[in-house]
Amino acid sequence: MAANVEIYTWSSCPFCIRAKNLLDRKAVPFTEYCIDGDEAARKEMAQRARGRRSLPQIFINDQHIGGCDDLHALDRQGKLDPLLV
């Protein structure tokens, strides 16, 4: 069974697009929460992300991964693929 991947984004955010592109290249299905201008949704995201309000914020199986740079760092270290199975 594939991992449950969730990503909070803004539609025009270049870091959000970069993170989604990495997941797409890996053919990983994900649920996207586009929260453009939705302060209530951003507050909910920040609660899940231990106070982080920057975008994107990524969760794999309810584990907070972090943002785009964190996702790419996990991939470079070979630690992302094991989380996605």
Residue pairs with C-beta under 8 A, 6 or more apart in sequence:
2 28
2 29
2 84
2 85
3 28
3 60
3 61
3 83
3 84
3 85
4 31
4 59
4 60
4 61
4 62
5 23
5 28
5 29
5 30
5 31
5 58
5 59
5 60
5 84
6 30
6 31
6 32
6 33
6 58
6 59
6 60
7 16
7 19
7 20
7 23
7 30
7 31
7 32
7 33
7 56
7 57
7 58
7 59
8 32
8 33
8 35
8 41
8 42
8 45
8 49
8 55
8 56
8 57
8 58
9 16
9 19
9 20
9 32
9 33
9 34
9 35
9 55
9 56
10 16
10 34
10 35
10 36
10 55
11 34
11 36
13 55
13 56
15 55
15 56
15 67
15 68
15 69
16 55
16 56
16 68
18 68
18 72
19 56
19 58
19 67
19 68
19 71
19 72
20 30
20 32
20 56
22 71
22 72
22 75
23 30
23 71
26 80
26 81
26 84
28 84
33 41
33 45
35 41
35 42
35 45
35 55
42 53
45 53
45 57
46 52
46 53
48 57
48 59
48 64
49 57
49 64
49 66
50 64
52 66
52 67
54 67
55 67
56 67
56 68
57 64
57 66
57 67
58 64
58 65
58 66
58 67
58 68
58 70
58 71
59 65
60 83
60 84
61 83
63 83
65 71
65 74
65 83
71 80
74 80
74 83
75 81
